[in-house]
Amino acid sequence: MIVRSRSQKLALAFAIFLLVVGLAWLPRLIAASPGILNVYTRPTQPILPNAPPNDKYCDVLQAHSATTDGLTSPSISLAALLSTLEVMQSHFYTIWQGQWPHAIDWTAAVMGTQVSATLTAMTETWWHRTSRAPSHPYTQEDQEHENTINRYFTQITSFYFGENAFSLRTQAYDDMLWVVLEWLEGVNFIKRHSALHYIPSGVPHRVSKPSSWNSTQWYGQQFVPQFAHRARVFYDLAAKGWSTSLCGGGMVWNPHLAPYKNAITNQLFISASVAMYLRFPGDDNASPFTFKNPVRPATGLPPARAHDPQYLENAVEAYQWLKTSGMTNSKGLYIDGFHIQGWRGGKNGSTGTGKCDLRNEQVYTYNQGVILSGLRGLWEATGSRSYLQDGHRLIQNVIAATGWDTRGTKWRWHWSGLGRNGVMEEACDSSGTCSQNGHTFKGIFFHHLALFCGRLPPTGFTAEDSITFAADDRLAAWHDKKCEGYGPWLRNNAQAAYLTRDNDGEFGTWWGIPAGTERRNSRSMGDEAGFEVALEDGIDYRNKEVPLDDTWTLPDDQRRQHWESRNGIGSAPFAEKQSEDKEMPKKIDWDPNNRGRGRTVETQSGGLAVLRALWNVVDSRRQ
């Protein structure tokens, strides 16, 4: 035991007092004296991400009042976007589970994509609003922004561990490809945020390419290898779905069912392939290991390099196949897909015609969207303007199919193919019969529209590893003008979605029907002639069930065999849903958007996506 005199104790107490006072005044001294370790130039350590959402941060961006005034200004639409994200994460995400517990596997991957893309929009917005040199003092507003970013980013990293990755590996190929896009979006956000806000000393520009990770780099950089590895693993698994033995090419949707080459799986493969070529940073993680035999040691995955030309070749080939497959209807919209006439298991000459000749005419909104990011990526990778032209043509077809040109006429409430009165609608929205799948579709469309309409990199722009083509002034102006022309339609849809919010700030799925609309006063319950949905001759298996028949199932499908053994050959109606809905608490009232599954994380993500599209494509350019 150390014995100290009274004077020693007093001296020690005084020293501790000076230390405490010094630590309290140190930030002020540093801020006032640039020569003393100017650590506020940029944070050298990440701000701890456990702070709650900061009200002052939202105050800086101005409170929104869109319900009464509309999304009429950039400040209002930006605040509405942030509010929507906060509701989505505080109402539907559970931090201790690292999940959106009411989402199903593939929709949860889409939720992760939507959050990462919104964080990218937030960090780019903050950079443009501050526009200060790297030597500018690090302010309280910067800290509030960083705390907000870190709060949501930690939820993304938690979901990396909460995601049901093992189950997803055995599911349909489109389910796997949603995972690829999810984690590549996360990689993109990390790199963007790091480049804009964390700059090594001695670098004269805000955007830089650090040669190594160090104390001046954002802590999120450490997750790039993990995110990239998961994207690579799922891409390799999904790529097995490409087959030339039937239809001359194309991706098969689901290995557990009869061959069905549908729009969404092929569009996802195109977008994921070109994204792997452009954004994938490489991967040297050898897991998961495989065992050849009990004697030989386990072997792992070989290293995968960044910008592998094979990814680009896959994207180009897949789009060429899709474009010539005949998978569009008279409105220029993608129908859902093709079966093969007479296919009965592919054995003993039972491949039928071997051609994609049984069309499913069902039209979904997301089938018009995912290809847009693929087309944008193909332009970046090849410089071919035709990809941009195809994308703009599709967007114009979609706008027409929402009844944009019938606004103000007696035909405005009639079904136009993808909506009415200029508002996008899923065919199941008006009846309240959408599944979790259908609830997710519109948000997917607007996410990929926003990616497509991002400004083209200008001539002289040097992308990472110089693999991205640049646009001359004429091409850039043409693309911007086209996207600017979509602005009124985007605002119309964003406003329609925003009006569905209830008192808790949760979005409904049927846009344009204000929250609290009573059934007896609403023409929008789907029971009047003007609100009927004129469907094509298609199978809505995404909101109902997959038919249990020869066309959809494998010959040895036990569910069909069991049914037919009891009820007769050909009597089986539908299989169980491919993605079983998870029950949601019901809000009992006459609000049309509380019917069916009600307000869900998927409907909230739809609101988030359309608001982000409005911000990225229109309002951010008006500041």
ABEGO torsion letter per residue (X at the ends): XBBBBAAAAAAAAAAAAAAAAAAAAAAAAAAABAABGBAAABBABBBBAABBBBAAAAAAAEBBAAAAAEBABAAAAAAAAAAAAAAAAAAABBAAAGBBAABBAAAAAAAAAAAAAAAAAAAAAAAAAAGBBAABBBBAAAAAAAAAAAAAAAAAAAAAAABBAAAAAABBAAAAAAAAAAAAAAAAAAAAAAAAABBBBGBABABBBBABBBAABBAAAAAAAAAAAAAAAAAAAAAAABBAABGGEEBBABAABBBBBBAAAAAAAAAAAAAAAAABAEBABAOBBBBABAABBBBBBBBBBBGBAAAAAAAAAAAAAAAAAGABBAAGBBBAEBBBBGBAGGBGGAAEAGBBABBBABBBAAAAAAAAAAAAAAAAAAGBAAAAAAAAAAAAAAAAAAGAAABGBAAAABBAGAEBGGBBBBAAAAAGABBAAAAAAAAAAAAAAAAAABBBBBBGBBBBGGABBBBBAAAAAAAAAAAAAAAAAAAAAAAAAAAABBAAGBBBABBGBBBGBBAAABAAAGABAAABBBBBBBBBAAABBBBBBAAABBAABAAAAAAAAAAEBGABABBBBABBBBBBBBBBBABAAABEAEBBAAAAAAAAAAAAAAAAAAAAAAX
